[in-house]
Amino acid sequence: MTISREQEHEPGLQAHAYWVTKTGDGEMRTETIAAPQEGEALVRTLYSGVSRGTERVVHEGRVPERVADLMQAPHQEGDFPGPVKYGYLSVGTVEQGPEEWIGKTVFSLHPHQDLYVVPTSNLTVIPEDVPAKRAVLTGIVEVAINALWEAGPRLGDRVAVVGGGLVGGVLATLLRKYPLGRLQMVDADPEKQKLAQTLGIDFALPANAKDDNDIVFHCSASNEGLKLSLQLAGDDSDVIELSWFADKEVTLPLGEDFHARRLNIRSSQVGAVALPRRHRRSNAQRLQEAANQLKDPLFDTFLTSECQFRNLPATLAKLFDQPGGFCHVVAYPNPED
């Protein structure tokens, strides 16, 4: 443990964290954190990321009570609907802790906060050739990897990704490395064609999407998207569901494609490692693989806006009212500036 004698007797460090109130507003709160103990590290945040879909659900108080405990973020404080300290895309530098961790850039599934203490077992080391800002996507890439482990794409497969948002886009970025027979991004927004072109993959509006797919990944979090996914799936094939619908009701024509063509809908919720890898991979190993994949600079495509940490409450109020964009990056002050 690298802590000086003076630090051992410090009364505590002041940290600032972003909280969502019961009314759905955001506010900054100050808290005192203790020095790290054995096996813990003090992390100073460099960047955090806002996953618009999930965090908007939290802000709007739409987390269903039935699954509120299951949907808690790893280092969340407070309970839904609020007040709650929420978030799960944080990158920082270790300032105190075990000697081998000092100075390392790390990812943590931690809420938006400028300084925090967590067990080192909850940290993922970011490779030196992955920029810290890009590394906020580690948690999103982890979601995509889990879906790939769930589905197991094979040589020559025909694959569709329905929904070209942040999760769908990141998933497609990984899928383009596979020797597939076909990969198509499908979205009702014609502007998403620009993303597909950047990734070098095919794009289609729903009416023009190719069917008879071996795997369909659904990422649009919409009733229409899931219905379309069933139509695009080939006989006896799988629809892998990555969307979180929260409290939205979903109505599907199960008397059509689903029943007649013996289709399967499988959840790829990231709280547990996909079953085909669960006995051979841990959550920590899955996160490390996600960090390693971020060496590809193409992932910078998904960092589309940025604000300073002190402006986060006002920024998010506007961000959730504006369509478009992928991951919003929050930049934290350098204490030496």
VEXBAMAR-388135 format. One record per residue (C-alpha): residue number from 1; residue in one letter; x, y, z. Coordinates in Angstrom, 1 decimal, padded with zeros to 4 digits. Example, Ala and Ser with C-alpha at 12.3 -4.5 7.8 and 13.67 -1.06 7.14 Angstrom:
2
VODO resi resn      X      Y      Z
VODO    1    A  012.3 -004.5  007.8
VODO    2    S  013.7 -001.1  007.1
This chain:
337
VODO resi resn      X      Y      Z
VODO    1    M  000.0  000.0  000.0
VODO    2    T  001.5  003.3 -001.0
VODO    3    I  000.2  005.8  001.6
VODO    4    S  002.4  008.3  003.5
VODO    5    R  002.2  008.7  007.3
VODO    6    E  000.6  012.1  006.8
VODO    7    Q -002.1  010.6  004.5
VODO    8    E -002.9  008.0  007.1
VODO    9    H -004.0  010.7  009.5
VODO   10    E -005.9  012.9  007.0
VODO   11    P -009.5  013.5  008.0
VODO   12    G -010.8  012.3  004.6
VODO   13    L -010.8  013.5  001.0
VODO   14    Q -013.6  015.6 -000.5
VODO   15    A -015.3  014.1 -003.6
VODO   16    H -018.0  015.4 -005.8
VODO   17    A -020.6  013.2 -007.3
VODO   18    Y -023.6  013.5 -009.6
VODO   19    W -027.0  012.4 -008.2
VODO   20    V -030.4  012.0 -009.8
VODO   21    T -033.2  013.4 -007.6
VODO   22    K -036.7  012.0 -007.1
VODO   23    T -038.0  014.6 -009.6
VODO   24    G -035.5  013.4 -012.3
VODO   25    D -033.3  016.5 -012.0
VODO   26    G -029.6  016.2 -011.5
VODO   27    E -027.4  017.8 -008.8
VODO   28    M -023.9  017.8 -007.5
VODO   29    R -023.2  016.5 -004.0
VODO   30    T -020.1  016.6 -001.9
VODO   31    E -019.0  013.7  000.2
VODO   32    T -016.1  012.6  002.3
VODO   33    I -014.2  009.5  001.3
VODO   34    A -011.8  007.6  003.5
VODO   35    A -008.3  006.6  002.4
VODO   36    P -008.1  003.2  000.7
VODO   37    Q -007.6  000.1  002.9
VODO   38    E -005.8 -003.1  002.0
VODO   39    G -006.8 -004.2 -001.5
VODO   40    E -008.4 -000.9 -002.4
VODO   41    A -007.4  002.0 -004.6
VODO   42    L -008.1  005.7 -004.8
VODO   43    V -009.0  006.7 -008.3
VODO   44    R -009.1  010.2 -009.7
VODO   45    T -011.5  010.3 -012.6
VODO   46    L -010.3  011.5 -016.0
VODO   47    Y -013.5  010.9 -018.0
VODO   48    S -016.9  009.2 -017.6
VODO   49    G -019.5  008.4 -020.2
VODO   50    V -023.2  008.8 -020.4
VODO   51    S -025.1  005.9 -021.9
VODO   52    R -028.1  007.8 -023.1
VODO   53    G -030.7  005.1 -023.2
VODO   54    T -030.2  003.6 -019.7
VODO   55    E -029.4  006.8 -017.9
VODO   56    R -032.5  008.5 -019.5
VODO   57    V -034.6  005.7 -018.0
VODO   58    V -033.1  006.4 -014.6
VODO   59    H -033.7  010.1 -014.9
VODO   60    E -037.3  009.6 -015.9
VODO   61    G -037.9  007.2 -012.9
VODO   62    R -038.9  004.4 -015.2
VODO   63    V -037.0  001.5 -013.6
VODO   64    P -039.7 -001.1 -012.9
VODO   65    E -040.0 -001.8 -009.1
VODO   66    R -040.1 -005.5 -009.8
VODO   67    V -036.4 -005.5 -011.1
VODO   68    A -035.1 -002.4 -009.3
VODO   69    D -032.6 -004.5 -007.3
VODO   70    L -031.4 -006.4 -010.3
VODO   71    M -030.8 -003.2 -012.3
VODO   72    Q -028.6 -001.5 -009.8
VODO   73    A -025.2 -000.4 -011.1
VODO   74    P -022.2 -002.0 -009.2
VODO   75    H -021.3  001.1 -007.2
VODO   76    Q -024.7  002.8 -007.1
VODO   77    E -025.8  004.6 -004.0
VODO   78    G -029.4  005.2 -003.2
VODO   79    D -032.5  003.4 -004.6
VODO   80    F -034.7  003.9 -007.6
VODO   81    P -036.4  006.1 -008.4
VODO   82    G -034.2  008.4 -006.4
VODO   83    P -032.2  010.1 -005.1
VODO   84    V -029.6  007.8 -006.7
VODO   85    K -026.0  008.1 -007.6
VODO   86    Y -025.9  006.3 -010.9
VODO   87    G -023.6  005.6 -013.8
VODO   88    Y -021.2  002.8 -015.0
VODO   89    L -018.6  004.2 -017.5
VODO   90    S -015.7  005.7 -015.6
VODO   91    V -012.0  006.0 -016.4
VODO   92    G -009.4  007.4 -014.1
VODO   93    T -005.9  007.2 -012.7
VODO   94    V -004.9  005.3 -009.5
VODO   95    E -003.4  007.7 -007.0
VODO   96    Q -003.2  005.5 -003.9
VODO   97    G -003.3  001.8 -003.3
VODO   98    P -001.1 -001.2 -003.9
VODO   99    E  002.2 -000.2 -005.4
VODO  100    E  001.7 -002.1 -008.7
VODO  101    W -001.5 -000.1 -009.3
VODO  102    I -000.1  003.4 -008.8
VODO  103    G -000.3  005.5 -011.9
VODO  104    K -002.3  003.0 -014.0
VODO  105    T -005.2  004.1 -016.1
VODO  106    V -008.2  002.1 -015.1
VODO  107    F -011.9  001.5 -016.0
VODO  108    S -014.5  001.1 -013.4
VODO  109    L -018.3  000.6 -013.4
VODO  110    H -018.6  003.6 -011.2
VODO  111    P -021.1  006.5 -011.2
VODO  112    H -020.1  010.0 -012.2
VODO  113    Q -017.7  011.1 -009.4
VODO  114    D -014.3  012.9 -009.5
VODO  115    L -012.6  010.8 -006.8
VODO  116    Y -013.5  007.4 -005.3
VODO  117    V -012.2  004.3 -003.6
VODO  118    V -013.0  000.8 -004.8
VODO  119    P -011.4 -002.6 -004.4
VODO  120    T -008.7 -003.2 -007.0
VODO  121    S -010.7 -006.3 -008.1
VODO  122    N -013.3 -003.9 -009.5
VODO  123    L -010.8 -002.2 -011.7
VODO  124    T -009.8 -003.0 -015.3
VODO  125    V -006.4 -001.9 -016.5
VODO  126    I -006.6  000.1 -019.8
VODO  127    P -003.9 -000.9 -022.3
VODO  128    E -001.3  001.8 -022.9
VODO  129    D -002.3  002.2 -026.5
VODO  130    V -006.0  002.9 -025.7
VODO  131    P -006.7  006.6 -025.1
VODO  132    A -008.4  007.3 -021.7
VODO  133    K -011.3  009.1 -023.4
VODO  134    R -012.0  006.1 -025.7
VODO  135    A -011.8  003.8 -022.7
VODO  136    V -015.1  005.0 -021.4
VODO  137    L -016.7  002.7 -024.0
VODO  138    T -015.3 -000.4 -022.1
VODO  139    G -018.7 -001.0 -020.5
VODO  140    I -020.5 -000.8 -023.8
VODO  141    V -018.0 -003.1 -025.6
VODO  142    E -018.6 -005.5 -022.8
VODO  143    V -022.3 -005.6 -023.6
VODO  144    A -021.5 -006.3 -027.2
VODO  145    I -019.0 -009.1 -026.3
VODO  146    N -021.6 -010.8 -024.1
VODO  147    A -024.0 -010.8 -027.0
VODO  148    L -021.4 -012.3 -029.3
VODO  149    W -020.7 -015.0 -026.7
VODO  150    E -024.4 -015.6 -026.4
VODO  151    A -025.0 -016.0 -030.2
VODO  152    G -021.7 -017.6 -031.4
VODO  153    P -021.5 -016.3 -035.0
VODO  154    R -020.1 -018.9 -037.4
VODO  155    L -018.2 -018.8 -040.6
VODO  156    G -020.4 -017.5 -043.5
VODO  157    D -023.3 -016.5 -041.2
VODO  158    R -025.9 -014.0 -042.4
VODO  159    V -026.3 -011.4 -039.6
VODO  160    A -028.5 -008.4 -039.0
VODO  161    V -028.1 -005.7 -036.4
VODO  162    V -031.4 -004.0 -035.9
VODO  163    G -030.9 -000.6 -034.3
VODO  164    G -027.9  001.6 -035.1
VODO  165    G -027.5  003.4 -031.7
VODO  166    L -024.5  003.1 -029.4
VODO  167    V -024.9 -000.6 -028.5
VODO  168    G -025.8 -001.6 -032.0
VODO  169    G -023.0  000.4 -033.5
VODO  170    V -020.4 -000.9 -031.1
VODO  171    L -021.7 -004.5 -031.8
VODO  172    A -021.4 -004.0 -035.5
VODO  173    T -017.9 -002.7 -035.1
VODO  174    L -016.9 -006.0 -033.5
VODO  175    L -018.9 -008.1 -035.9
VODO  176    R -017.1 -006.7 -038.9
VODO  177    K -014.0 -008.6 -037.8
VODO  178    Y -015.9 -011.9 -038.2
VODO  179    P -015.7 -013.9 -041.6
VODO  180    L -019.5 -013.5 -042.1
VODO  181    G -021.4 -014.1 -045.3
VODO  182    R -023.4 -011.0 -044.7
VODO  183    L -023.6 -008.2 -042.1
VODO  184    Q -026.3 -005.6 -042.4
VODO  185    M -027.3 -002.7 -040.1
VODO  186    V -031.0 -001.9 -040.1
VODO  187    D -032.5  001.3 -038.8
VODO  188    A -035.5  003.5 -039.4
VODO  189    D -033.3  006.6 -039.4
VODO  190    P -031.7  007.1 -042.8
VODO  191    E -028.9  009.2 -041.1
VODO  192    K -027.6  005.9 -039.6
VODO  193    Q -026.4  005.0 -043.1
VODO  194    K -023.4  007.4 -042.4
VODO  195    L -022.4  005.2 -039.5
VODO  196    A -022.7  002.0 -041.6
VODO  197    Q -020.5  003.6 -044.2
VODO  198    T -017.9  004.6 -041.6
VODO  199    L -017.9  001.0 -040.4
VODO  200    G -017.7 -000.3 -043.9
VODO  201    I -020.9 -002.4 -043.7
VODO  202    D -024.2 -002.6 -045.5
VODO  203    F -027.2 -000.5 -044.4
VODO  204    A -030.9 -000.9 -045.0
VODO  205    L -034.1  000.8 -044.0
VODO  206    P -036.6 -001.6 -042.5
VODO  207    A -038.6 -002.1 -045.7
VODO  208    N -035.4 -003.0 -047.6
VODO  209    A -033.7 -005.2 -045.0
VODO  210    K -032.6 -008.7 -046.0
VODO  211    D -034.3 -011.6 -044.3
VODO  212    D -033.3 -015.3 -043.7
VODO  213    N -030.6 -014.3 -041.3
VODO  214    D -028.8 -016.9 -039.1
VODO  215    I -028.6 -014.4 -036.2
VODO  216    V -030.5 -011.1 -035.6
VODO  217    F -029.2 -008.8 -032.9
VODO  218    H -032.0 -006.4 -031.7
VODO  219    C -030.7 -003.2 -030.2
VODO  220    S -033.4 -000.6 -031.0
VODO  221    A -035.4 -000.8 -027.7
VODO  222    S -038.6 -000.4 -029.7
VODO  223    N -041.6 -002.6 -030.3
VODO  224    E -041.3 -002.2 -034.1
VODO  225    G -037.6 -003.2 -034.0
VODO  226    L -038.3 -006.4 -032.2
VODO  227    K -041.2 -007.3 -034.5
VODO  228    L -038.9 -006.6 -037.5
VODO  229    S -036.2 -008.8 -036.0
VODO  230    L -038.5 -011.7 -035.9
VODO  231    Q -039.4 -011.1 -039.6
VODO  232    L -035.7 -011.0 -040.6
VODO  233    A -034.7 -014.1 -038.7
VODO  234    G -034.4 -017.4 -040.7
VODO  235    D -036.3 -020.5 -039.7
VODO  236    D -035.2 -022.0 -036.4
VODO  237    S -032.7 -019.1 -035.8
VODO  238    D -032.1 -016.7 -032.9
VODO  239    V -033.0 -013.2 -032.1
VODO  240    I -030.6 -011.9 -029.5
VODO  241    E -032.2 -009.1 -027.4
VODO  242    L -029.8 -006.5 -026.1
VODO  243    S -032.4 -003.7 -025.5
VODO  244    W -033.7 -002.8 -022.1
VODO  245    F -037.4 -001.8 -022.4
VODO  246    A -037.7 -000.8 -018.8
VODO  247    D -041.4 -000.1 -018.2
VODO  248    K -042.4  000.0 -021.9
VODO  249    E -045.1 -002.5 -022.9
VODO  250    V -044.1 -004.7 -025.9
VODO  251    T -046.7 -006.3 -028.2
VODO  252    L -045.5 -009.0 -030.6
VODO  253    P -047.4 -010.9 -033.3
VODO  254    L -046.4 -014.3 -031.9
VODO  255    G -048.9 -016.0 -034.2
VODO  256    E -046.8 -015.1 -037.2
VODO  257    D -043.1 -015.7 -037.7
VODO  258    F -042.2 -016.6 -034.1
VODO  259    H -044.5 -019.6 -033.8
VODO  260    A -044.7 -020.8 -037.4
VODO  261    R -040.9 -020.7 -038.0
VODO  262    R -039.8 -021.9 -034.6
VODO  263    L -037.8 -018.8 -033.7
VODO  264    N -036.0 -018.1 -030.4
VODO  265    I -035.7 -014.8 -028.5
VODO  266    R -032.8 -014.8 -026.1
VODO  267    S -031.9 -012.1 -023.6
VODO  268    S -028.3 -010.9 -023.4
VODO  269    Q -028.5 -009.0 -020.2
VODO  270    V -024.9 -008.1 -019.2
VODO  271    G -025.3 -008.8 -015.4
VODO  272    A -024.1 -012.4 -016.0
VODO  273    V -021.6 -013.8 -018.4
VODO  274    A -023.3 -015.4 -021.4
VODO  275    L -024.0 -019.1 -020.6
VODO  276    P -021.8 -020.5 -023.3
VODO  277    R -018.8 -018.9 -021.6
VODO  278    R -020.0 -018.6 -018.0
VODO  279    H -017.9 -021.5 -016.7
VODO  280    R -014.7 -020.3 -018.4
VODO  281    R -014.9 -016.5 -018.2
VODO  282    S -015.5 -014.2 -015.3
VODO  283    N -017.0 -010.7 -015.5
VODO  284    A -013.5 -009.3 -014.9
VODO  285    Q -012.1 -011.2 -017.9
VODO  286    R -014.9 -010.1 -020.1
VODO  287    L -014.2 -006.4 -019.1
VODO  288    Q -010.5 -006.9 -019.8
VODO  289    E -011.3 -008.3 -023.3
VODO  290    A -013.5 -005.2 -023.9
VODO  291    A -010.6 -002.9 -023.0
VODO  292    N -008.3 -004.8 -025.3
VODO  293    Q -010.7 -004.5 -028.2
VODO  294    L -010.7 -000.7 -027.8
VODO  295    K -007.2 -000.5 -029.5
VODO  296    D -009.2  000.0 -032.7
VODO  297    P -009.5  003.8 -033.3
VODO  298    L -012.7  003.2 -035.2
VODO  299    F -014.4  003.2 -031.8
VODO  300    D -013.8  007.0 -031.6
VODO  301    T -016.8  007.3 -033.9
VODO  302    F -019.0  006.8 -030.9
VODO  303    L -017.7  009.7 -028.8
VODO  304    T -020.0  012.4 -030.2
VODO  305    S -020.2  015.1 -027.5
VODO  306    E -018.5  016.3 -024.4
VODO  307    C -019.0  018.5 -021.4
VODO  308    Q -017.1  019.4 -018.2
VODO  309    F -018.1  017.6 -015.0
VODO  310    R -019.2  020.7 -013.3
VODO  311    N -021.8  021.3 -016.1
VODO  312    L -023.2  017.8 -016.1
VODO  313    P -026.6  018.6 -014.4
VODO  314    A -027.5  021.3 -017.0
VODO  315    T -026.0  019.3 -019.9
VODO  316    L -028.0  016.1 -019.2
VODO  317    A -031.2  018.1 -019.0
VODO  318    K -030.7  019.2 -022.6
VODO  319    L -029.1  016.0 -023.8
VODO  320    F -032.0  013.7 -023.1
VODO  321    D -034.3  016.1 -025.0
VODO  322    Q -032.2  015.9 -028.1
VODO  323    P -032.3  012.9 -030.4
VODO  324    G -029.1  011.5 -032.1
VODO  325    G -025.6  011.1 -030.9
VODO  326    F -023.9  008.2 -029.2
VODO  327    C -021.8  008.4 -026.1
VODO  328    H -021.6  011.7 -024.3
VODO  329    V -018.2  012.2 -022.6
VODO  330    V -017.8  014.0 -019.3
VODO  331    A -014.3  015.5 -018.8
VODO  332    Y -013.0  016.0 -015.2
VODO  333    P -010.7  018.8 -014.0
VODO  334    N -007.0  018.2 -013.5
VODO  335    P -006.2  019.1 -009.8
VODO  336    E -002.8  020.5 -010.9
VODO  337    D -004.4  023.1 -013.3
